[in-house]
């Protein structure tokens, strides 16, 4: 639940900063796509793949798992994700 809450906040920030982006329940690709039937951010125009999407939940969950495993993490990771998303929007 915490991962989802953090992901929604970060995603909403990115969508507000980049009006061309939006949340979507992803069904454009088949069931083999890792984002299939997940809520992701779409609308990126500076990428080659027209089905490109950003799965914020997955990024937040991976970050949390790294912390729990005692691995090193960047304190500015979420800022870096937002900045990278804005560059590709």
Secondary structure per residue as TSV (DSSP state, phi and psi in degrees):
chain	resnum	aa	ss	phi	psi
A	1	X	-	360.0	-39.4
A	2	X	H	-65.6	-42.1
A	3	X	H	-58.9	-45.9
A	4	X	H	-61.6	-43.1
A	5	X	H	-63.3	-45.7
A	6	X	H	-63.7	-42.4
A	7	X	H	-63.3	-40.8
A	8	X	H	-64.0	-43.1
A	9	X	H	-62.2	-48.9
A	10	X	H	-62.5	-42.8
A	11	X	H	-62.9	-42.3
A	12	X	H	-63.6	-37.3
A	13	X	H	-62.6	-45.4
A	14	X	H	-63.7	-43.1
A	15	X	H	-64.4	-38.9
A	16	X	H	-65.9	-38.3
A	17	X	H	-73.1	-27.0
A	18	X	-	-128.4	91.7
A	19	X	T	-57.7	-20.6
A	20	X	T	-76.8	-12.1
A	21	X	-	-92.1	155.1
A	22	X	E	-156.5	161.1
A	23	X	E	-78.4	145.1
A	24	X	E	-150.2	143.1
A	25	X	E	-82.2	109.4
A	26	X	-	-80.6	112.8
A	27	X	-	-133.1	12.4
A	28	X	S	-67.8	-28.0
A	29	X	S	-106.9	172.0
A	30	X	-	-76.3	178.8
A	31	X	T	-66.6	-10.9
A	32	X	T	-80.6	-14.8
A	33	X	S	-73.6	133.5
A	34	X	T	-61.3	-23.8
A	35	X	T	-95.0	1.2
A	36	X	T	-57.5	128.7
A	37	X	T	59.3	37.4
A	38	X	S	-122.8	158.7
A	39	X	E	-87.6	120.7
A	40	X	E	-134.5	169.1
A	41	X	E	-99.5	131.1
A	42	X	E	-127.6	173.5
A	43	X	-	106.5	11.4
A	44	X	-	-72.6	131.7
A	45	X	-	-109.1	-16.0
A	46	X	S	-98.9	38.7
A	47	X	S	-134.1	154.4
A	48	X	S	-76.8	-32.5
A	49	X	-	-87.2	116.3
A	50	X	T	-67.2	-16.2
A	51	X	T	-96.2	9.1
A	52	X	-	-57.7	137.5
A	53	X	-	-146.4	162.4
A	54	X	B	-118.0	116.1
A	55	X	-	-95.6	88.4
A	56	X	H	-62.4	-38.5
A	57	X	H	-54.9	-46.1
A	58	X	H	-63.2	-40.7
A	59	X	H	-64.9	-42.9
A	60	X	H	-67.2	-42.4
A	61	X	H	-63.3	-42.3
A	62	X	H	-62.4	-42.2
A	63	X	H	-60.3	-46.0
A	64	X	H	-63.0	-41.8
A	65	X	H	-63.6	-38.3
A	66	X	H	-63.2	-41.9
A	67	X	H	-62.4	-48.5
A	68	X	H	-63.6	-29.1
A	69	X	T	-84.1	-1.0
A	70	X	T	78.2	16.7
A	71	X	-	-83.4	159.8
A	72	X	-	-75.4	143.3
A	73	X	-	-136.0	153.4
A	74	X	-	-83.4	130.4
A	75	X	T	-67.1	-20.2
A	76	X	T	-105.7	20.3
A	77	X	H	-54.8	-48.4
A	78	X	H	-67.2	-35.5
A	79	X	H	-63.5	-41.5
A	80	X	H	-63.1	-40.0
A	81	X	H	-62.6	-45.9
A	82	X	H	-62.8	-42.5
A	83	X	H	-64.9	-42.0
A	84	X	H	-64.4	-40.2
A	85	X	H	-62.6	-41.9
A	86	X	H	-64.4	-37.7
A	87	X	H	-65.4	-31.2
A	88	X	H	-90.9	-9.2
A	89	X	-	-69.2	360.0
